[in-house]
Amino acid sequence: MVTVTVKNSGTVDSDEVVQVYVKQPKASVPAPRVRLAAFARVHVPKATSKTVTLTVKPAAHSVV
């Protein structure tokens, strides 16, 4: 799991997309350098913060 705090320091409400990327530098077969493992779209009202927790599933570390 990855947990981050997203802060909207602006004066209007906002939607943000929080993304987690993984890489496999020691893969035994050719693999992408980095790839998207998890993401979430969150609404962050003006002048507030939200804590977002994303789960990186084991399949995100596999190479097919």
N, C-alpha and C positions, 0 to 999 in steps of 0.2 A: 504494500500500500504506500501511496505517496500522498502527503497532506500539504497543502499550500494555502496561504491567505491571499485573497485577491482584494485589493483596496481600490475603491473609486474615489479619487480625490477631486473629481470634477463637480460641476454644478448641475448635471443632468443624469438621469438614470441610464444605465448601460447594460448591455449583454456582452459577456466575454466567453471565449472558448479557451478552456484550460487543456493543455495537451502534454502528454508524457511520451517521450521517444526513448527507444532502447537501441543499443548496438551490441554486436557480437564480434569483438575483435579477434577471438580465437576460434572461430567456427571452422570445422573440419571440411566443410563444403562451401562453395561460393554462396554468399549471403549479402543482402543489402547492407550498406554502410550503417544507416540508421533507419528505423521505421517506427511508425506510430503504434503505440501499445495501448493507450487509453486516452479518452477525452470526455469532456463534459461541457455543456453550455450552461452558464449560470447568469442569472439576473442580479445585478448589483445596484441597488438604489444609490442615488447621489450621496456623497460624503459618508459612506459606510464601507464595511469590510465583510467578506464572507469567507468561511473556511471551506475548502473543497478537498474531499478525499477521493482518490482514484485508485482502483485496484488493478494491478498489472497481473494478468492471468499467466499461468505457466506456458500456455500456447504462444504467447508473445515472444518467448525465447526459443521457439522451435524453428527449424528450417525445413521446408518441404521441397 
